[in-house]
Amino acid sequence: MQDQQAHLSWRDGDVPVSDRFDDPYFSLENGLAETRHVFLTGNGLPDRFRNGFHVAELGFGTGLNFLATLRAWREAGAPGAMTFTSFEAFPMAAPDMARALAAFPELGDEAAALLAAWNGTAAGPVTVADGVTLALVRGDARDTLPVWEGQADAWFLDGFSPAKNPELWGEALMAQVFALTAPGGTAATYTAAGFVRRGLASAGFAVTRVPGYGRKRHMTRAERP
């Protein structure tokens, strides 16, 4: 596979914007608050945490979702171990990731643990902290998801805007997500785009449009029966 990394610019000093997709990596309002609202609350977390829980994500980006999940796991005092698998085509270089995450000082301990382990490759799962293992699957999710042998309890669907990165929201990919979701598992995303919701529903999910974060009136939650 061709070696590709994220290429980005900076907005307002602290917000990374993808040059490839012309889209910010996190909310210009409050990226951490949006992550907690969309991906944690949207997946019923931390209440559902248990030993062996598995989160999977489309789009690792800055790692903010992972850090928020790690913090929630720690604060919940959940027993045992958790795995977080993220599919990312264009991993961010460590210096860029450090600069982006510096905008969230309350996650400083978690960011330090991630950066100490980060190499931006798919070299293998690494335990970052407190029984939480991160596995980065590098490459186009349309290629890597069909050969993944895992099963997720919760999905964070966090690709760039469907209007700018439609290949990460296609019906075939949503069908793969469904097939790799445990019974009773969930998925959440910041977008309420009609074709995304229809793709999730066509795959077999029970799909609900719920209040979004900030200026986004709606987001999407899905559950596998």
N, C-alpha and C positions, 0 to 999 in steps of 0.2 A: 504494500500500500504506500502511496506517495506520502512523504512526511509533510504534514500540514499542521500549523499552529494557528491560534487566533491572532488576528491583526486588528488592532483597535485604536480608537482615539478617546480623548477624555472630555467630558462635558462638565462644566461647573467645577472643574478641578478634581472631583472624586468619582464621577460616574463614568464607567467604561462603556463605550459604544462600539459595537461591532462594525468594522469597515465593510465587511463582506455583506452583512444584512442591513446595515444602516438602522440599527435598533439597539437601545440600551440593554445592558445585562440585567439591570434591576430597576425597580420603580424610582422615578425621579423624586417622588414624594418621600417615601420611607421604605426602602427595599426590605428591611428586616420585618417590619410590621406586615408588609404584603406577603412575605414568605410564610409567616406564622398564620395569617388569615387564610391564605389560599391552600397551602400544602399541608400544614399541620392540622388546623381546624377542619379543613376540607376533607381530610382523611380520618377524622376522628381521633387524632393524636394530641396528647400522649396517652389517652385513656386505653387505647388498644395495644399498647406496647406489652410484650411478653418475651420470654426467653425464646430465641430463634426467630424473632420478627425480621421480615425482609422488606426493605424499601427499595424500589427501583425507580430510576429517573431517566427521562429523556432530556439531555442538555445539562451538563455539569456546570458550565459557565465559570463563575468566580468561586464556586463552592459554598456560596451563602446558604443554600438550602440544606446542604450537608451539615454545616455548622449549627444552624438553627435546630436541626434534628438531633444532633449530638447534645446540644445544650438541653433540649427537652427531655432526652433520655436520661441525662444526668440528674436533672431536677425531679424527674418522676421516681428516681430510685429504682428503676426497673431491674429485675434480677436477670442474671445470665448475660447473653450476648445478642447483638443485632448486626445484620449485614446491610450495607447500603451500596447498591450497584448502580453506577451511572454510565450511560451511553453518551459519548461525546466525540464528535467528528473533528473538532478543532480545539484541542486543549490549550489553556492559557499558560503562558510562561510564568514561572514562579514570581519574578519581580512584579509583573503586572497584577497577578493575583494578590500579592501582599499589599500593593498600593490600593487596590479596590477594597480589600477587606479592612484596611485601616479606617474606613468610614464607619465601622461598627465596633468601636472600642469595647463595648460590653461583651463581645465575643472574642476578646483578645486571647484568652487561654486556649479556646478551641481553635482559633486561627493559627496560633503558634504550633499546636499539635499537628494540624493539617499540613502546614508549610514544611514542617520537619520531615514529613513523610512523602511529600509531593514530588513526583518526577515527571508527571504528565504523560506517562506511558501505560501500557496494559501489561506491565511486567508481572502482575499478580496482586492478589488482595493483600492489604496491609492493615494491621490493627492500629488504629489511630489513637484511641483512648477508651478506657472504661468498657472494654469488651465490644466496642463498635469497630467493625471492619469495613473498610472502603475498598471496593473493586471498581476500577475504571476500565470500561470497555471502549477502546478507541476505534473510531471508524464510523462510516455511514450506518445509522441505525437500521436502514432498510436492508443492509447486508448482515449486520451483526446480531440483530434481534432474532431472526429466524433460526440461528444456530446456537442461541443461548440456551443453556440447560437448566436455568434457575426457575423459580416461581416466586412472584412477589405478593405480599400482603397489601401493599399500598404503592401506588404509582404517582410520581410527581411528573406531570406532563408539562415541561417548561422549555420547549423550543422557542425560538424567536417568533415574532408575530406571524400568524398563519398567512397574512397577506404578503409577507416578505420571505418566509421560510416554509412554503406549503408542503414541501416534500416530507417534513417531519410530522405532518398532520393528516396524511392520506388515509383513506379507508382501509387499505391493505395493512398499513402499519398499526392502525387501531385494532384490527382483527388479531394481529400478533400480540398486542398488549393484552387483549382479552384472553387469548390462549395461554398466556404466561402469568395469569392472575389466579391466585388461590380462591377456592369457593368462599364467598363472603368478603373477598378482597375489594379494594376500592381504588379509584383514580380521581385525581383532582387537577384542574388547570385554571389559569387566570382568564382564559378566553371563553366567551360564550358564542363564538362564531357558529352559525347554523350548520355548516358542513362538518365541523368538528363534532358537534353534538349528534348529528345524524350518523356520522361514521362510528361513533362509540355505540350508539343504539343499534345500528346494523350489526355490529360485532357481537352483541348480546348483552351489553351493559344496561342496567336500569339507570337512566340519565335524568338528572335534576338540574335545573338552572336556579342558582341561589345568589344572594347578594354578594357583589364583588367588593374589592378593596378600593377605598378612596374614590377617584373619579370614575372607576369602572363600575357601572351599575350592576353587572351580573358576572358570574363565573360559572364553572361547570363542575358538578360532582357526579361520579358514576360508581355503581356498585355491581359486582358480579353476583347474581343470585346463587 
